[in-house]
Amino acid sequence: MFSVVLWFTGLFSACISALPVAPERRCAFLASPRNTEKAQRAGNISGTVQHCARTYCCMGIFRLEHGGPTPDLLGCSITETSCPEASCRASAHRQNYLSCVCSSDFCNINITLNNQAKQTQPSHTSDVLSASLFVIPGGALVILIFLLTVLGGKRLVRVVARGHFADVRQGFFKGSSVALKVFPESNRQEFSKEKNVYLLPFMTHCGIVHCLGVGRMGREFVLILELATQGSLNTFLSRTVSDWNSTLRLAQTVSQGLAYLHTELNKNGACKPAIAHGDLSSSNVLVKADGSCALCDFGCSVVLQGFRNCPGIQDHSGETEVSSFFNNLQAIQLSSIL
């Protein structure tokens, strides 16, 4: 009898161990010190990533600032276990706050504004500023028309960093956050230097900040870049204590980005030259929500001489292409854009 019980016990254990185990959910993590202890109940935290212990749902609470959402609390959901939406769709949380829950890895990085959420923001739109963008050629991207609404004299962007030659502002396109690097007209040469690096072929790499487009906004020149939610590596390290794995990921992704930048590629008649960054520091490396790093700020970069030997490559040192595009845009009326 005892042997029969053991046999059934072993069979039951084998059946349980054979059941598929769903992978744990990974969510972007951001919390103030007062919320960190409570957030730890939902799962282990590794730098900017939280591994959910009891739920498959990521959550985000966003504060409305200057008409746009800014992450206030990100992580695994403590209360929600059912989350049918794969993307982070906004719902009203309380005054000046939006929240969302979603069911895919790192889905809480960006919040998607629906009509109801948009109604919680001021609706005065009598003054609309259009910023038309020239986007990198190559067929993968299209021309984006980025509309910045001015509410009460303030654009729907906020300044997140100030540099010697440009300001970096957070903006929104179709509900997704982007970074706008804005150069005054007096710094057009610095804008051109950085733009020319981003416009080189094969500059799309996870270790390099992705440039979505370039253009002009009034009398200012603009680079449209992916938004790294954790800011510069300098800022990140000053406020975050990272474990060994997170630190290794930071170092590894910086090295991968540099290795790619230094590599000359020649494919199908197009060539990416080897590039020296020229101003590498923790302030010119950004940290993404998943804890990886990406290089930015190429104003001091040097294209190595092999560039001239690349067949089929164009010299981006001139401004003719972009200037011509800007001149054509002056004839476009706002009504035709809308």
Beta strands, then each sheet from edge to edge (+ up, - down):
strand 1: 26-28
strand 2: 43-46
strand 3: 49-52
strand 4: 58-65
strand 5: 68-76
strand 6: 91-94
strand 7: 97-102
strand 8: 127-134
strand 9: 145-151
strand 10: 154-155
strand 11: 158-162
strand 12: 167-173
strand 13: 176-183
strand 14: 211-217
strand 15: 220-226
strand 16: 265-267
strand 17: 270-272
strand 18: 275-276
strand 19: 285-287
strand 20: 293-295
strand 21: 302-303
sheet 1: 1+ 3- 2+
sheet 2: 5+ 4- 7+ 6-
sheet 3: 10+ 9- 8+ 14- 15+ 13- 12+ 11-
sheet 4: 16+ 17-
sheet 5: 18+ 21-
sheet 6: 19+ 20-
end
